[in-house]
């Protein structure tokens, strides 16, 4: 009997109207076929398609934009959260070995880890159960380990979608050279071990629930929203998502994305405004962004263009009403926690 085939996605870069774009072709192949006919011949832009109906290992993606959040190290984010995950599994599955396969594709612009967690003899029912577990973990961290929230906000919570594409060992995104590396050699056996969905298994299935007790559900793939803006990795302080969001959107430009940097208590806000206040012209793609300092109750404005790299506006302090919004959150959420 021949080994079963799986579906993989091969990524390509193409140019349309002067803009580089990504597309995929799909491949049905056994693991040996894919390795011999594609990977060994130099095709290293292949992703596993995580079948939405199949059991799988827990998988995690951690991304740190080093331009937006310099000084944040992707491994520090993982090291802060891993003991909490390990503690859960030690309670739920005592004396069961757990293997953490950590793969790194970081560059000087981005810190990036793909992690596959294997509980021996167990698999999550499907990827929606992985997503539900991660959302429960997020709530647990918020209530029991608030000091770890800054690290967890770099965990990509949008990856638990139907038929998600996920890179395996040795693979890179098309047009880039960020190959996923680990402490293991790039062999067929080690590459195969980084699959999220095993080809076949007799493992016991893990079932989970959403934080509200509901049945696990796949997300749409979009980031979690706060008001009308998009929040990276699903969490920013609530004090900036209401009146402050509206105020800054009116002052600088509609906020489309937010990142909370954690320990230094700053929120980076990308806007849709390409009218550069520093060069007095409109950029083709780069936008103005806002740096909110929660400690000082202030903000300043910068631009993503390389030509404006060292430029910034003066510091603007929030008025008493908006400062009180931050104060209330700081007192209730942070309390006596060190800043």
Backbone torsions as a table, in degrees:
resi	resn	phi	psi	omega
1	UNK	NA	126.9	-177.1
2	UNK	-73.9	150.2	179.6
3	UNK	-65.2	151.2	-177.5
4	UNK	-70.0	150.1	176.1
5	UNK	-88.0	155.0	173.1
6	UNK	-127.8	165.3	178.6
7	UNK	-100.4	130.7	176.6
8	UNK	-123.9	161.0	178.1
9	UNK	-121.2	128.7	176.8
10	UNK	-102.1	128.8	-174.6
11	UNK	-96.5	139.8	177.6
12	UNK	-128.2	156.6	170.1
13	UNK	-111.3	134.1	173.1
14	UNK	-137.0	162.3	-177.8
15	UNK	-112.5	128.1	177.2
16	UNK	-130.4	119.5	-179.7
17	UNK	55.9	38.5	177.2
18	UNK	79.5	4.1	-178.8
19	UNK	-113.6	129.9	178.0
20	UNK	-76.6	132.8	179.6
21	UNK	-133.3	162.3	-179.7
22	UNK	-108.0	145.5	172.4
23	UNK	-144.7	170.7	-176.0
24	UNK	-132.9	150.0	163.1
25	UNK	-120.4	149.6	-175.2
26	UNK	-107.1	142.5	-175.0
27	UNK	-124.5	129.7	171.5
28	UNK	-102.4	117.2	-175.6
29	UNK	-158.6	157.3	169.5
30	UNK	-77.1	166.5	178.6
31	UNK	-59.7	-47.9	178.3
32	UNK	-61.6	-38.9	179.3
33	UNK	-62.3	-45.3	-178.7
34	UNK	-63.6	-42.4	-179.3
35	UNK	-63.9	-47.2	-174.6
36	UNK	-76.2	-39.4	-172.5
37	UNK	-89.4	-18.3	-177.3
38	UNK	-124.4	-62.4	-171.1
39	UNK	-65.8	-46.2	179.4
40	UNK	-63.6	-22.7	180.0
41	UNK	-93.7	9.2	171.6
42	UNK	100.4	4.1	175.8
43	UNK	-84.6	105.1	-172.6
44	UNK	-121.2	32.1	177.4
45	UNK	-121.3	40.1	-174.6
46	UNK	-105.4	135.4	178.2
47	UNK	-114.2	146.1	167.1
48	UNK	-73.6	139.3	170.6
49	UNK	-94.2	112.3	-177.7
50	UNK	-77.3	101.2	-175.6
51	UNK	-59.6	123.4	-174.9
52	UNK	-66.7	-13.3	-177.3
53	UNK	-105.3	-0.6	-174.1
54	UNK	-107.8	150.9	174.1
55	UNK	-62.1	152.4	-176.5
56	UNK	-153.8	163.9	171.2
57	UNK	-79.0	159.4	173.3
58	UNK	-68.4	133.8	-180.0
59	UNK	-130.3	147.5	-173.5
60	UNK	-138.2	143.5	175.5
61	UNK	-127.7	123.8	178.3
62	UNK	-117.2	125.5	-178.5
63	UNK	-127.7	131.3	176.0
64	UNK	-125.9	116.2	175.2
65	UNK	-80.0	106.8	-173.5
66	UNK	-72.2	-16.8	175.8
67	UNK	-75.8	-41.5	-178.7
68	UNK	-81.1	-33.4	-176.4
69	UNK	-131.5	66.9	178.8
70	UNK	-63.4	144.0	-180.0
71	UNK	95.2	-16.5	176.5
72	UNK	-85.1	125.2	-179.3
73	UNK	-104.0	129.4	-174.1
74	UNK	-62.4	-35.7	179.3
75	UNK	-68.1	-32.9	177.0
76	UNK	-63.8	-36.7	177.5
77	UNK	-62.3	-44.5	179.9
78	UNK	-67.3	-42.8	-178.7
79	UNK	-64.4	-27.8	178.9
80	UNK	-73.6	-34.4	-173.7
81	UNK	-95.1	-30.8	-175.4
82	UNK	-54.7	-43.8	-179.9
83	UNK	-59.2	-31.0	179.0
84	UNK	-70.2	-43.9	176.8
85	UNK	-62.5	-45.5	179.2
86	UNK	-59.7	-40.1	178.6
87	UNK	-62.0	-40.6	177.2
88	UNK	-60.5	-49.4	-174.9
89	UNK	-70.8	-29.4	176.4
90	UNK	-65.7	-33.3	178.0
91	UNK	-76.6	-44.8	-175.5
92	UNK	-74.7	-34.8	-175.3
93	UNK	-133.5	67.9	-177.5
94	UNK	-62.1	141.7	177.7
95	UNK	66.4	13.2	176.7
96	UNK	-101.3	124.4	179.5
97	UNK	-62.9	139.4	176.4
98	UNK	-124.0	125.2	-177.8
99	UNK	-107.3	127.1	178.6
100	UNK	-107.6	108.7	178.6
101	UNK	-95.5	109.5	-176.5
102	UNK	-106.7	122.3	179.4
103	UNK	-119.4	136.6	-171.9
104	UNK	-117.3	128.6	173.3
105	UNK	-129.8	38.8	-176.6
106	UNK	-71.6	155.4	174.3
107	UNK	-134.1	-173.5	178.3
108	UNK	-75.5	-6.9	178.2
109	UNK	-107.3	-22.1	-171.9
110	UNK	-146.9	133.2	169.0
111	UNK	-93.8	128.3	-173.7
112	UNK	-145.6	124.6	175.6
113	UNK	-124.9	136.4	165.8
114	UNK	-109.1	130.6	-176.7
115	UNK	-129.0	130.3	174.8
116	UNK	-115.7	124.4	-176.4
117	UNK	-109.2	120.2	-176.2
118	UNK	-112.7	116.4	174.0
119	UNK	-96.2	114.9	-172.3
120	UNK	-57.2	125.0	178.0
121	UNK	84.4	2.7	-177.6
122	UNK	-132.9	147.8	171.9
123	UNK	-138.8	147.8	171.2
124	UNK	-69.9	145.0	-174.9
125	UNK	-54.2	-42.7	170.8
126	UNK	-166.4	-177.2	-173.5
127	UNK	-65.3	-25.7	178.0
128	UNK	-65.1	-31.7	177.4
129	UNK	-71.9	-31.8	173.0
130	UNK	-62.9	-45.8	179.3
131	UNK	-61.6	-41.7	179.3
132	UNK	-63.6	-42.3	178.1
133	UNK	-60.4	-43.8	-178.0
134	UNK	-64.9	-34.3	177.7
135	UNK	-71.6	-35.5	173.4
136	UNK	-64.4	-42.3	177.6
137	UNK	-59.4	-41.9	179.2
138	UNK	-60.0	-45.3	178.6
139	UNK	-65.1	-39.3	179.4
140	UNK	-62.6	-42.4	178.9
141	UNK	-64.7	-41.0	179.9
142	UNK	-59.2	-38.9	-175.1
143	UNK	-92.0	-36.8	-172.7
144	UNK	-104.2	-24.7	-177.5
145	UNK	-136.0	61.0	-176.1
146	UNK	-59.5	-24.1	178.4
147	UNK	-69.9	-11.3	-178.5
148	UNK	-99.9	-5.6	-177.8
149	UNK	-58.2	-38.1	-179.9
150	UNK	-61.0	-38.3	178.1
151	UNK	-72.8	-40.7	-175.0
152	UNK	-69.0	-24.4	-176.5
153	UNK	-69.0	-8.0	174.2
154	UNK	-92.5	-1.7	173.7
155	UNK	-77.2	127.3	-177.5
156	UNK	-78.6	108.5	-177.7
157	UNK	-91.2	5.1	-178.7
158	UNK	-95.7	4.6	-172.4
159	UNK	-89.8	-2.1	-175.8
160	UNK	-95.3	66.5	-177.6
161	UNK	-114.8	169.6	177.8
162	UNK	-65.4	132.9	173.3
163	UNK	52.8	47.0	-178.6
164	UNK	-66.0	141.3	173.7
165	UNK	-90.1	132.3	-175.4
166	UNK	-142.1	124.9	-178.1
167	UNK	-71.3	146.1	177.2
168	UNK	-106.1	179.3	-177.7
169	UNK	-52.7	134.1	174.9
170	UNK	84.9	-3.7	-175.2
171	UNK	-98.8	155.8	179.1
172	UNK	-134.5	164.5	172.2
173	UNK	-74.4	143.8	-180.0
174	UNK	-58.2	137.6	179.9
175	UNK	83.7	-1.3	178.9
176	UNK	-124.9	171.2	176.9
177	UNK	-127.1	43.3	178.4
178	UNK	-101.1	75.7	-177.2
179	UNK	-76.3	136.3	177.5
180	UNK	-69.8	120.8	-178.5
181	UNK	-118.1	154.8	172.5
182	UNK	-142.1	-175.4	178.3
183	UNK	-74.5	-7.6	-178.5
184	UNK	-92.3	152.4	174.3
185	UNK	-67.6	155.9	-179.6
186	UNK	-85.7	80.7	178.3
187	UNK	-114.6	168.0	178.6
188	UNK	-58.3	-45.6	-177.2
189	UNK	-63.6	-43.3	-179.3
190	UNK	-70.5	-36.6	175.6
191	UNK	-62.3	-46.1	-179.5
192	UNK	-62.0	-34.3	-178.7
193	UNK	-66.7	-15.2	-179.1
194	UNK	-93.5	9.1	174.2
195	UNK	-64.8	142.4	174.3
196	UNK	-82.8	-42.1	177.5
197	UNK	-103.3	108.4	176.0
198	UNK	-61.4	148.1	179.5
199	UNK	-61.8	-41.5	177.1
200	UNK	-150.8	150.9	-178.8
201	UNK	-166.9	149.9	173.8
202	UNK	-109.1	26.4	-174.8
203	UNK	-69.5	156.9	172.3
204	UNK	-75.6	136.1	-175.9
205	UNK	-87.8	137.5	176.9
206	UNK	-96.2	125.9	175.1
207	UNK	-110.3	143.1	-178.0
208	UNK	-129.0	176.7	175.6
209	UNK	-132.4	155.9	173.9
210	UNK	-69.6	163.3	180.0
211	UNK	-54.0	-29.8	179.3
212	UNK	-89.2	7.2	179.5
213	UNK	89.9	-1.4	-178.1
214	UNK	-77.0	170.0	178.4
215	UNK	-69.7	139.1	179.1
216	UNK	-53.7	139.6	-178.3
217	UNK	-133.3	143.5	174.9
218	UNK	-72.9	143.0	175.5
219	UNK	-86.1	169.5	-179.0
220	UNK	-79.7	-13.7	-176.4
221	UNK	99.3	-14.0	176.8
222	UNK	-81.0	159.7	178.5
223	UNK	-71.7	160.0	178.1
224	UNK	-72.1	138.5	-172.8
225	UNK	-93.1	152.7	171.2
226	UNK	-134.9	107.2	-170.9
227	UNK	65.9	-130.6	179.8
228	UNK	-101.5	-5.8	-177.3
229	UNK	-90.1	168.8	180.0
230	UNK	-103.6	131.7	-176.6
231	UNK	-106.4	119.7	-179.6
232	UNK	-68.5	131.7	175.1
233	UNK	64.2	14.3	165.0
234	UNK	86.8	-0.3	-178.1
235	UNK	-151.5	127.7	165.2
236	UNK	-139.7	160.2	178.7
237	UNK	-56.4	135.1	-177.6
238	UNK	-63.2	-23.8	-176.9
239	UNK	-65.0	-19.8	-178.0
240	UNK	-100.6	-1.7	-173.7
241	UNK	-96.8	-1.9	-179.0
242	UNK	-112.2	-104.9	-176.5
243	UNK	-62.9	-38.8	-178.9
244	UNK	-67.1	-40.6	175.6
245	UNK	-58.1	-47.3	-179.5
246	UNK	-63.7	-43.2	-179.1
247	UNK	-61.5	-49.3	-177.3
248	UNK	-69.8	-34.1	176.5
249	UNK	-62.4	-37.2	178.1
250	UNK	-74.1	-35.1	-175.8
251	UNK	-78.6	-41.1	-170.1
252	UNK	-114.1	-42.4	-175.2
253	UNK	155.1	152.4	-176.6
254	UNK	-56.1	123.5	180.0
255	UNK	-76.4	127.2	-178.0
256	UNK	-112.7	-16.7	-178.7
257	UNK	-155.0	143.5	179.1
258	UNK	-130.6	145.7	173.9
259	UNK	-135.2	127.9	175.7
260	UNK	-95.2	125.9	-173.1
261	UNK	-85.3	-7.6	174.4
262	UNK	92.7	-117.2	-167.2
263	UNK	-60.3	-33.9	-179.3
264	UNK	-85.1	3.5	170.4
265	UNK	57.0	46.5	175.3
266	UNK	-119.8	150.2	177.0
267	UNK	-121.5	123.4	178.4
268	UNK	-95.8	126.0	-175.0
269	UNK	-122.2	111.9	172.3
270	UNK	-78.7	138.0	176.2
271	UNK	-110.9	176.8	175.4
272	UNK	-97.0	10.5	-174.4
273	UNK	-87.2	114.1	178.7
274	UNK	-100.3	3.2	177.9
275	UNK	-81.5	104.6	-172.2
276	UNK	-77.9	122.6	179.6
277	UNK	-77.3	-14.0	-178.3
278	UNK	-91.8	-42.2	180.0
279	UNK	-97.5	-3.3	178.2
280	UNK	56.4	41.2	176.0
281	UNK	-151.4	172.4	-178.3
282	UNK	-98.6	124.4	177.2
283	UNK	-75.8	153.5	177.6
284	UNK	-72.1	-38.9	-176.9
285	UNK	-136.6	-33.4	-176.9
286	UNK	-68.6	146.7	-176.1
287	UNK	-124.1	162.6	172.5
288	UNK	-76.3	145.6	174.4
289	UNK	-135.0	159.2	-173.2
290	UNK	-115.7	137.7	174.2
291	UNK	-111.8	111.3	178.5
292	UNK	-92.9	128.0	175.9
293	UNK	-105.2	104.8	-176.7
294	UNK	-68.8	-29.9	-178.6
295	UNK	-68.0	-44.0	-178.0
296	UNK	-90.2	-3.9	-176.6
297	UNK	56.2	47.9	-174.8
298	UNK	-141.6	175.5	174.4
299	UNK	-152.8	156.4	169.7
300	UNK	-138.6	167.9	-171.7
301	UNK	-118.2	138.2	177.4
302	UNK	-134.9	178.3	-178.8
303	UNK	-131.8	142.2	-177.9
304	UNK	-77.0	-12.2	-178.9
305	UNK	-64.4	140.4	176.8
306	UNK	-60.7	-30.2	-179.4
307	UNK	-69.8	-18.2	-178.0
308	UNK	-110.6	14.4	-169.3
309	UNK	-54.0	-39.6	-174.8
310	UNK	-98.4	9.0	-177.3
311	UNK	-103.3	147.0	177.2
312	UNK	-155.6	156.2	178.1
313	UNK	-76.8	175.0	170.6
314	UNK	-68.6	166.9	178.3
315	UNK	-82.8	128.5	176.8
316	UNK	-107.0	131.6	178.8
317	UNK	-98.0	136.6	177.8
318	UNK	-64.5	150.3	177.6
319	UNK	-71.0	175.8	-174.1
320	UNK	-59.2	-39.8	-177.3
321	UNK	-64.1	-47.6	-178.8
322	UNK	-73.2	-32.2	175.1
323	UNK	-62.8	-36.9	178.4
324	UNK	-65.8	-32.8	176.1
325	UNK	-61.3	-43.8	178.3
326	UNK	-67.7	-43.8	-179.7
327	UNK	-57.0	-43.9	-178.4
328	UNK	-62.7	-42.7	178.5
329	UNK	-66.8	-43.7	-178.7
330	UNK	-61.0	-41.8	-178.0
331	UNK	-69.5	-38.6	-177.3
332	UNK	-82.1	-39.3	-172.3
333	UNK	-91.9	-45.9	-175.7
334	UNK	-86.5	-43.9	178.6
335	UNK	55.9	-124.1	-177.8
336	UNK	-90.8	6.7	179.3
337	UNK	-65.5	140.1	178.5
338	UNK	-65.8	141.5	179.4
339	UNK	-95.1	NA	NA
